[in-house]
Amino acid sequence: MTFQGWNYGDMFDAVARAVPSDRPALICGERVVTWSEFDRRTNSLARSLLAGGARAGEKLALYMRNHPAYLEGVAAGFKARLVHVNVNYRYVADEVRYIFENSDAAVVIFAREFSPIVEQIRPGLPLVRRWLVVEDGSEEAIPDFAEAYEPLAADGEGRALEIERSPDDLFFIYTGGTTGMPKGVMWSHDCLRRALLNPALVARVPENLGEHVEIVAEGPGTITLPACPLMHGTGLLTSLSALIGGGTVVLLASAHFDADEMWAAVDRSRAQQIIIVGDAFAKPMLRSLDHANGRYDVSCVASIVSSGTMWSTEVKQGLLRHMPQVALVDSFGSSEAVGFGLSVMTAEGEVETAKFQIGDNVKVFTPEGREVRPGSGEVGLIARGDPLPEGYYKDQAKTDSTFKVIGGVRYSIPGDFCSVEADGTITLVGRGSGCINTAGEKVFPEEVEEVLKLHPDVEDALVVGVPDERWGQAVTGLVELRAEAAFDEAALREHVRTRLAAYKTPKRLIPVPRMFRAPNGKADYKSARDRALEELGAKP
């Protein structure tokens, strides 16, 4: 299949002309931004960015929770040929400063609630020439050097820029990974488009932009609700795909995830697709439906898509009891490689947790570069071929260690271990950087975590390795208990021992009031390990 190079700025221009002007592009609470308004506002913002001195290839950082301005900023940046930079809003001042500095950000759009941090770090960021502040209902004092975002989007002339863009324009997505400081993954627009518009994700893959516009014009587009943050790839890339498809993105107005708010928004907007990150979202969603007594009409939901962490079969079964029409999709991928595999569960049958249908251009290799034979039981590293990012910004060593050429083909190998079954499916074992070496045996935390979460008293769990004189590393679990459940360490250990090899059973279990996870549901293993070390009096 031959693809022509596209640019997301061109795609937004073309899609806006193809869809009805009054179709909602963004919904957040009571606020609705139609496609006509979205097009005008992003054109005006893009013109303002360029008029303010921004140049093609410079970096535009977005520092806010889920808000219409985030997606407007992304689209305006594409149109002005600026490079998107995502900022984790949970970072402390030094970490935020690092992202701005490492990315060479020239323009920052930030929410008013983060004004104190912005004011604190600004003196050390001479490359940032422009700060735009988004009103978010907070009462923080706005720095005097910041410009108001809203007039720039609302008051301009709104005409398309009519500039020549390139398929090689860049899109950054900073990923925290499991070790070290965050890394900026560099995607070209054309490679990102080929990764997101592929046969595994869309019913019809367009050959060119004209055909894509024809497809968009034929249908109403999908109404997508990202329950997870836009600052991470799962929420952002699915939202981007929904908009490029001429659809609608529904955002939740609250600062923290509230399952009742989400189901009310689904009912009100008739959302067809919900985006989550594993059980951290799915469990509260199920509890909400269990207690709602049919209060929410969820018959509109066609799919729930999860990525980034394991989503347990038991929770999926519970959701299907309420929504038998829904397809529950596990998408296995990363910021460095979209489309390792998919797992789809419906009311027709179960799918084992962590088992995926392998994607196109995907193979599994041993660390030495030998391809793993299906059905052999051997564990290897999953690898994705083209389309791929260019690498990590300002980190050639990390680029070389993740993107490798094997047999003349360039692959992305982020470090996920899995086995290949005889039928060609893959079973995810875990991320190698978190692997625990206990008395010479390797234990992948995710496997133990999933077993712990099967216990009726456990709401959530993480497993880490703690230094130990006897074992080298001791398998140690942290558990968040369900409401009113009593902590019984011996019973939880026995629960694991009956399901896994004895050496995988945690030597110690530690109750915590709330599990260590980022807003997108991904595990914060560093904080979990720090708590374990503190509780056990162990040395790092």
N, C-alpha and C positions, 0 to 999 in steps of 0.2 A: 504494500500500500504506500503510495507516494503522498507525502504531506508537504504543503507549502508553509514557509515560515510565517508565523503569526505573532502579533504583539497584543498583550491584554488591553492596552489602551485602545487599539483599533477594534478589538472585540467589544468592549463596552460601548464605543461609539455606534457600532453596527447593530448591536442588540437593542439599544435604546430606540433606534429607528424602526425596529421590526416588531416591537411589542406594543399593545395598546397603551396610550399615554397615561390612562388612569389606573393601570394595574399597579398594585402595591409592589414596590421594590424592597422596602424596609418597614417593619412594624415593631414598635417598642412600646408596650403599654397602650396608652391611648393615641400615641403618635403614629401617623402613617405617612410615609414618604413615597409618593407615586413614582413610577419610572420616569415620567416627564420631569418631575422635581429633582429626582436623583441625577438625571442627566444634566440639568441646568446647574445644580449645586456643585457637582463635581467638575464641570467645565469651568465655572467661576473660580472655584478653589484652585484648580490647576493653573489658570491664568494668573491668579494672585501669587502663587508660588514662583512662577517664572518671572513675573514683573518685579518680585522682591529680590531677584538675583539668583535664584536656584538654577543650576545648570544640569543638563542631561547627565545621568550617571551619579549625581550626588545622592546622599542617603537621607531618607525621610523616616524618622523614628516615631512610632505610635505608642503612647504610654497611657493606657486607660483600660478600664474594665469594658465589658460588652456594652456598646453604645453605637447608635447610628453613625456618629462621627468617625468611628473606627473604619467602617466599610467605605464611607465617603472618602476618608483619607487615603485608603488603599487605592480606590479607583482614580482619584485625582492624581495620586502619585504616578500611577501607570500612564495616565494621559499626559502628564508633564515629563515623562521619562525619568522619574526619580526611582530610587531603589528602596523598596519597603524594608524596614527594620522593626521587628516586634520586640516589645519590652515587657518582661514579667513584672506585673504590678505588685507582686508580693516581695520583690527584692528590697533590700535595705539600700540606703543612699550610696554606699560604695559600690554595690553591685549594679545599680542603675547607671552610675557614672561610668563604670567599666563598659557597659553596653554602648553608651553614647560615644565613648572614646574609642573603643575597639572598632566600631563600625564607621568612624569618621562622619558621624551624623552632622548634617548641615542645617536641617530643619527638624524641630520636635513639635508634635501635637500632643498635648498632655491634658488630662482631666484636672479640674480645679482642686479636687481632693489631694492631689499630689504636689500642690504648690510648695509646701514647706521643703520637700526633698529637692524639687527643682531649684528653689532659691539657694539651698545649701550647696549644691554641686555645681551650679552655673559658673562660678569664678574659675574652676579648673577645666572648663570646656571651651576653649577659644574658637574651636572649629564650628560650634553651633552658632549660626548667625541669626536665627529666627526662632522664636518660641510662640506657639499659638495655644491658647488655653480654651478648653471646652467646658461650658457650664454643665455641672452634673448635680446641682442641688445642694452641694456642700457649702459650708460657710468659711472655708479657708481664705485668708487674704491673698488676693491675686498679686503676684510680683509686678512691679511697675515696668519691667522690661517686656512683659508678655502682651501679645495682641489678642484681642477677642476673636475666636474662631468663627462664630456664627455670622457676623456681617460679611466676612470674606466669602462664605458659601452662599449666603442668601441674597446679597445685593449686587453681585456682578451681572454682566450682560448674558452669561449663560450659553454663549455660542461655542460650538465645537472648536478645538484649537487648530485643526487642519494642519498638523505638523507631520513630518515623516518620522516614523518610529522604526525600530529594528527588532527582529525576532531574537537578537542577541542581547537586548536589554536585560538587566539582572533583577532578580527578586531574592532577597535574603530572608532566611528564617533561622533565628537563633535557637539552638537547642541546648538544653542544659546537660543532656547525657547523664552519665553516672559518675564521672570523675572530672576534676579540673573545672576551669571556668567555661561558661557557655561559648559555643562555637557558631559562627555564622555560616550556614550552608548556602552556597551560591547556585541558584538555578537560573538558567536563561529562560525567558518567556516561552520560547518554542519548546524546550525540553519539558518544562512544567506543564504546558498545554498537552503535549503528547502523553505525559504520565497520567493526567487527570481525565483526558478524553480518550479512553482506551476501551476495547470491547468488553472488558470485565466490569466496567462501571457504567457504560451507556449503551442503549439499545442499538444505536446507529452512529457509527464514527464518521464524521464529515471529512471529505477529501480536501476541502478548502473553506475559506471564510464565507464565501457565497453560499455554499451548501449548508454550512452551520447556521447561517441566518435563515435559510429556508426551513430548517428543522425547528428553529426557535419560533418562527412565525406560525408553524402548524399547530402548536399546542399551547396550553396555558402556563407551562412551566411548573416546577415543583415548589411547594411551600415547605421550606426547611426551617427547623428550629434547632439551632446549636445550643444545647444546654451547657456545654463546656465553654471555656474562654476562647475568644478570638485570638488571644495573644499566643496560642499554641497551634500547631499545624492541624490537628484534628478539626477544631472548630473553624479555623480560618480557611483551609483549603476546601472543605465541604461547602462553606458559605460562598466562597468564590465560585465554585462550580455551579451552585444554585443560581447565582446572579448571571453568570455567563450563559446559563440555559434559559434566561428570560424569566426566572422564577422570583420568589419572594423569600426573604430571610426574616424570621421572627426572633427578636431578642427579648430576653427577660430583663426587667428593669431593676430587680433587686441586686444588691452587691454580692450576695451569697446565694448559692443554689437552694431553691425551695421547690420541692416536688409538687406541692399543691399549686403554687403559682404557675409552674410549668404546665400542669394538666389543664388549668383554667385557660392558659394562653393557647394550648392546643385546641380546646373546645371552641374558643372564641375565633381563632384565626383559621380553623380547619386545617391545621398543619398535617402534612402527609409524611414527612420524614423528620425524625428526631436524631440528633447527634449527641452521643455520650462517650464517656471513657470508663467502661467496665462497671464493676459492681459498686464503686463509690457513688455512681449516679443511679444505677439500675435498682439497687436495694431500696433507697428512699422512694423511688418511683413506684416500686411494687407495694411498699407499705402504704403509700398514699392511696393507691387504687383499692387495696384491701379494706381501708377504712372509709372510703368515699361513698360506699353504698350506691354506686351508679350515678353519682352526682355529675361526673364528667362524661360527655359524649366523645369517646375516643375511636369511633367507627371510621373516622377520616384517616387514621394513621395506617400507612401501608408498609413502612419499614422503620426500624430503629437500627442505627449504625453505630458500632463501637470500634474504637481503635486505641492502641497505646498500652493496654493492659488486659489481663485475662478477665473474661466475663463468664461466670459460672453457669453450668447447665441448669441447676436448680432454680436460679433466679429467672432464667429465660423461660422455664416451664411455668413459673408463677405469672409472668407477664402474658404469656400466651393464653392462660386461663381467662384473662380479662379481654384480650385482643386476639382471638384466634385467626384473624385475617392478616396478621402482621408477619413480615419476614424479619427475623433478627439476624443482623449481619455483623460478623466479626471481620474487620479489615486489618490484616497484618501488614504493617509497613513502618516506615520511619521518615524523619525529615530528610534523610539521605537516600531513601529508596522507596518510592511509592509503588505498592502493588506486589508485595511478596506473595500474598495469597488471601483467599476469602473463605469464610465458613458461614453458611446460611442455615438457620434452623427455623422451621415452621411448625405449625400444629400437626403436620403430616408425620413428623419424626424428629428424634433427637440427634444432636451432633455432639460428640465428645469434646469437652473443654480442651482448647489448645490444638485442635485438629483442623487443618486447612487444606483446601484445594489449591495447589501450587499455581502461581501466576505465570504469564508469558515471560520468556527470557530469564527464568529463575532456576538456579541450580544450588546444590548443597555440596560444599567441599570440606575436606579435612583441613586442619591448620597448615598442612604441608602442600595443599593445592590439589589433592587427589579427589575426584568426584565420588561422593558416597553412593553406593549401590542400593537401589530400593529393596527393602525387605531384609537388609543385612543387620539391622539393629544398631549400626554404627551411628554415632552422633557427630554432626559436623556443623559448619557455619553456613547460614543461608546467604546467597549472593544474588544480586539483581543486575541484569545487564541494561542496555540502553532502553529508554531515555534516563539519563542520570544528571545530577548536579555537576558543576565544574570542580567542586571541592569546597574546602573551608577557607573563609576569608582570613588572610594573614597567618595561615597555619599550614605550611607546606608539609611539615612532618606528619601532622594528623591526616592531611589529605592523602599522603603516600601510604599511611597505615590502613586507611579505610577503603580507598579506591585502588584496586589491584588489577593487573592484567594477567589473565590465566588463559593459556591456549590462544593467545592473540586477541582475546575479548576483554574489554574493560568492565569490571564489576564493582558494585558497591557492597561492602561487607561490614556492616555496622557492628557485628559482634553477637548476633542472636544464634544460639545453638538449637538444632532440631534434628530429628531423625526422619528418614524417608521410608514410608511404608511400602509394601509390595504393590499396592494399588496406585502408587504415585502421590498419595497425599502426604503432607508433612505434619509432624507433631512437634509443636514448640516446646522446648525444654526450659530455656531461660537465657538471660543475657550473661555472656561470659565474664564480664567485669564484676558481676556480683556473685560469681560462683564461690562456694565455701569449700575449702580443702580441710577436711577433718580426718585426721589419722590416715592420710593418703587417699581417702575416698572423696569424690567430688559430689557436692550437693548443690543443686540449683534452687535458690530460695522460692521461686514461683511455685514449684511443685509442692513444697511443704505448706506454703501459704494457702493454696487451694484446698488442701486437706483440712487445715485448721478452720477455714471458713465454712466447711461442711458441718461443723459442730453446732448444734442448735443454740448454744450460749454465745457464739462468736459473731460479732458484727463485721469485723475486719481484722486483718492480720498482715504483718510483715515479718520477714525472717532475715537475720543478718549473721555474720560470723564475728565472734568475739575472741581475741587472743587467749590461748589456753596452753598451759605448760604440757599437759598430757596429750591433748588432741591437736595441738597446733592452732586450730580454730574450732571453737565450740559453736554448734548450731544453736542459735538463740532466737526465740520468737517473742514478738510484741503483739498483744491482742487487745482489741477494743471490744468489750463485752456488750451484749444487748442490754437494754434497759431492764434493771432489776435482777439480772443474772449474777450469781455469785462466782467468784474466781476459784476454780479448783484445778490447780496446776497438774496434779497427778492424773486427774481424769482427762485433761486435754492431751497430756503426753501419751496416755494409753490410747486415746482416740487416733493419734497419728501412728503409733506403733502397730496398730492392727491393720493399717492400710499401706504403710511404706516400710522399707527396710529399716532395721533398728538404728543404723548409723545416721539415718535422716531425721530421727526423732529429736526435737529440741532438747538440749541438756537443761535449759532453763526457759521459763516463760514469764513474761513481765506484763502485767495489766497496765494499760494507759487509758486516760479519759477520752482521747481523740487520736485517731491514727495519723501518722505523718504522711500526708499527701498534699500535693500541689492542688490549686483550684481546678485543674483539668483532670484530677483523679490519679495522676501518676504518682508512683511511690517516691518518697523522699528518704532514700536509704541512708544518706549521711546523717540526717537528724535522728532517724531511728537507731542507728548504730551509736551515736553520741548518747542517747538516752540509755541504751543497754549498758554501755561502758560506765555511765554514771551510777546506774542502779546496782550494778554488780561490783563496783569498785575496781574494775579492770583498767589496765593501762592500754592506751592506743597501740 
